[in-house]
Amino acid sequence: MKNLRVFGRIHNARRNYSPLPVDPLLRFKTISQTQKAPRVLITGSLGQLGRGLNSVYKYMYGSECVVMSDIVRLPANATDVSDYNYLDILNQGSIEEIVVNKNIDTIVHFSALLSAVGETNVPLALQVNCRGVENILQVAAKHKLKVFIPSTIGAFGPTTPRENTPDLTVQCPTTIYGVSKVYAERLGEYFNHRFGVDFRSMRFPGIISATKPGGGTTDYAIQIFYDALQKGKHTCYLRPDTRLPMMYDTDCMASVIQLLAADSQSLKRRTYNVTGFSFTPEEIADAIRRVMPGFEIDYDICPTRQSIADSWPMSLDDSEARKDWGWNPEYGLDETVQVMFALLRREEDKPTKIVSTA
Ligand SMILES: NC(=O)c1ccc[n+]([C@@H]2O[C@H](COP(=O)([O-])OP(=O)(O)OC[C@H]3O[C@@H](n4cnc5c(N)ncnc54)[C@H](O)[C@@H]3O)[C@@H](O)[C@H]2O)c1
């Protein structure tokens, strides 16, 4: 479970970071001008990705189009959140009730236990990641909903080719997170061909956002920015040469919006790889040093997270997503570093000092 971060004393001297793009949401306008507003239910919406997607949908169609849900209390100052509801995805009746009462036509199912947290509580991971997905798909079948359930690079494993990993390849993951995500991919595809559920999925790499992460193996790539600003230094739990694919938050949101907006006929498969760029801890530290020359990194390896990272792809082939529905990420490593510092600095300047997503 994720907490929003309250800044303490900011260690580092002020620097001249590049400004945020004038309108980082510009590309969403085109879709909103050509597509009818959906009625979207986001589950697990107070996690790392949910609030950002809520903001993007509201930007595109106004506040009426999103219903947010989770099992935790709203933070007191969550001014970006409206129509927030308690929804435990283990209770199929409750999912159905909210779908009917709120006239939902699309579910974005974000509730999950991520890789590192999943290994600490396998029974709960099975419940949330498997039973939860079953419940969502059954409600989607009954009420003819479009449903997006993200998968992950964790759905691959040590026997998968690790460089430029294609969409169709060996999937023998060694974590409960990965196993449950392969199950979600297969079950979604089954519900698509058996019951006609409009199931769509993507294998996300690690997502870098200004919202604190929920216990995944790629979390260091966010924590490093907080530590850079607060301490000028980060201790990384992965080896310096551990290469993993990643993507900036706004690109992640664009991928969800674009895939959900794509014409069904253009989809050659129901689960696609998407990625932004790949880097190692050493390389992101170098990129941070380009804007903060005194930044330091050292290493205290976590065996659990390291062995998970070593079983995952180093880079993904997302050419099918680019070809079939126009996937085209806009942020590279340097742009991500610049926007992360700009966002965290902007939050630092707010009186409440609470970090929210871009
Ligand atoms: N963040 C990433 O880097 C990343 C990468 C690949 C895939 N994904 C996938 O994207 C989705 C969202 O990820 P995230 O980073 O926002 O996760 P997160 O851990 O930050 O948030 C998950 C949310 O699920 C909620 N939840 C847990 N149990 C629940 C239950 N029984 N009922 C309802 N809600 C429950 C939690 O309260 C939490 O707010 C997940 O499916 C994850 O596997 C994320």
The ligand as an SDF file (V2000), in Angstrom:
LIG
                    3D

 44 48  0  0  0  0  0  0  0  0999 V2000
    3.6400    0.9470  -11.2540 N   0  0  0  0  0  0  0  0  0  0  0  0
    4.3590    0.2070  -12.1080 C   0  0  0  0  0  0  0  0  0  0  0  0
    5.5580    0.4570  -12.3260 O   0  0  0  0  0  0  0  0  0  0  0  0
    3.6820   -0.9190  -12.8410 C   0  0  0  0  0  0  0  0  0  0  0  0
    4.4370   -1.6600  -13.7790 C   0  0  0  0  0  0  0  0  0  0  0  0
    3.8280   -2.7280  -14.4420 C   0  0  0  0  0  0  0  0  0  0  0  0
    2.4880   -3.0140  -14.2030 C   0  0  0  0  0  0  0  0  0  0  0  0
    1.7840   -2.2790  -13.2880 N   0  0  0  0  0  0  0  0  0  0  0  0
    0.3990   -2.6450  -13.0380 C   0  0  0  0  0  0  0  0  0  0  0  0
   -0.4200   -1.4840  -13.0440 O   0  0  0  0  0  0  0  0  0  0  0  0
   -1.4720   -1.6340  -12.0610 C   0  0  0  0  0  0  0  0  0  0  0  0
   -1.4690   -0.4470  -11.1160 C   0  0  0  0  0  0  0  0  0  0  0  0
   -0.1970   -0.4010  -10.4930 O   0  0  0  0  0  0  0  0  0  0  0  0
    0.1470    0.6540   -9.3460 P   0  0  0  0  0  0  0  0  0  0  0  0
    1.5970    0.8920   -9.4340 O   0  0  0  0  0  0  0  0  0  0  0  0
   -0.8100    1.7860   -9.3690 O   0  0  0  0  0  0  0  0  0  0  0  0
   -0.1030   -0.2610   -8.0580 O   0  0  0  0  0  0  0  0  0  0  0  0
   -0.2010    0.2320   -6.5070 P   0  0  0  0  0  0  0  0  0  0  0  0
    0.3270   -0.8890   -5.6890 O   0  0  0  0  0  0  0  0  0  0  0  0
    0.3920    1.5770   -6.3440 O   0  0  0  0  0  0  0  0  0  0  0  0
   -1.7780    0.3600   -6.3060 O   0  0  0  0  0  0  0  0  0  0  0  0
   -2.5940   -0.7680   -6.2410 C   0  0  0  0  0  0  0  0  0  0  0  0
   -3.8730   -0.3840   -5.5120 C   0  0  0  0  0  0  0  0  0  0  0  0
   -4.6690   -1.5680   -5.3980 O   0  0  0  0  0  0  0  0  0  0  0  0
   -5.3950   -1.4220   -4.1880 C   0  0  0  0  0  0  0  0  0  0  0  0
   -5.9210   -2.7260   -3.7180 N   0  0  0  0  0  0  0  0  0  0  0  0
   -5.2680   -3.7110   -3.0760 C   0  0  0  0  0  0  0  0  0  0  0  0
   -6.1350   -4.6890   -2.7370 N   0  0  0  0  0  0  0  0  0  0  0  0
   -7.3420   -4.3170   -3.1900 C   0  0  0  0  0  0  0  0  0  0  0  0
   -8.6460   -4.8780   -3.1220 C   0  0  0  0  0  0  0  0  0  0  0  0
   -8.8660   -6.0680   -2.5130 N   0  0  0  0  0  0  0  0  0  0  0  0
   -9.6820   -4.2140   -3.6840 N   0  0  0  0  0  0  0  0  0  0  0  0
   -9.4720   -3.0280   -4.2960 C   0  0  0  0  0  0  0  0  0  0  0  0
   -8.2670   -2.4310   -4.3760 N   0  0  0  0  0  0  0  0  0  0  0  0
   -7.2100   -3.0730   -3.8220 C   0  0  0  0  0  0  0  0  0  0  0  0
   -4.3970   -0.8230   -3.2110 C   0  0  0  0  0  0  0  0  0  0  0  0
   -5.0720   -0.1950   -2.1220 O   0  0  0  0  0  0  0  0  0  0  0  0
   -3.6240    0.1460   -4.0970 C   0  0  0  0  0  0  0  0  0  0  0  0
   -4.0970    1.4780   -3.9840 O   0  0  0  0  0  0  0  0  0  0  0  0
   -1.2330   -2.9800  -11.3750 C   0  0  0  0  0  0  0  0  0  0  0  0
   -2.0310   -3.9640  -11.9870 O   0  0  0  0  0  0  0  0  0  0  0  0
    0.2230   -3.2710  -11.6640 C   0  0  0  0  0  0  0  0  0  0  0  0
    0.4760   -4.6530  -11.7100 O   0  0  0  0  0  0  0  0  0  0  0  0
    2.3580   -1.2470  -12.5990 C   0  0  0  0  0  0  0  0  0  0  0  0
  1  2  1  0
  2  3  2  0
  2  4  1  0
  4  5  1  0
  4 44  2  0
  5  6  2  0
  6  7  1  0
  7  8  2  0
  8  9  1  0
  8 44  1  0
  9 10  1  0
  9 42  1  0
 10 11  1  0
 11 12  1  0
 11 40  1  0
 12 13  1  0
 13 14  1  0
 14 15  2  0
 14 16  1  0
 14 17  1  0
 17 18  1  0
 18 19  2  0
 18 20  1  0
 18 21  1  0
 21 22  1  0
 22 23  1  0
 23 24  1  0
 23 38  1  0
 24 25  1  0
 25 26  1  0
 25 36  1  0
 26 27  1  0
 26 35  1  0
 27 28  2  0
 28 29  1  0
 29 30  1  0
 29 35  2  0
 30 31  1  0
 30 32  2  0
 32 33  1  0
 33 34  2  0
 34 35  1  0
 36 37  1  0
 36 38  1  0
 38 39  1  0
 40 41  1  0
 40 42  1  0
 42 43  1  0
M  CHG  2   8   1  16  -1
M  END
$$$$
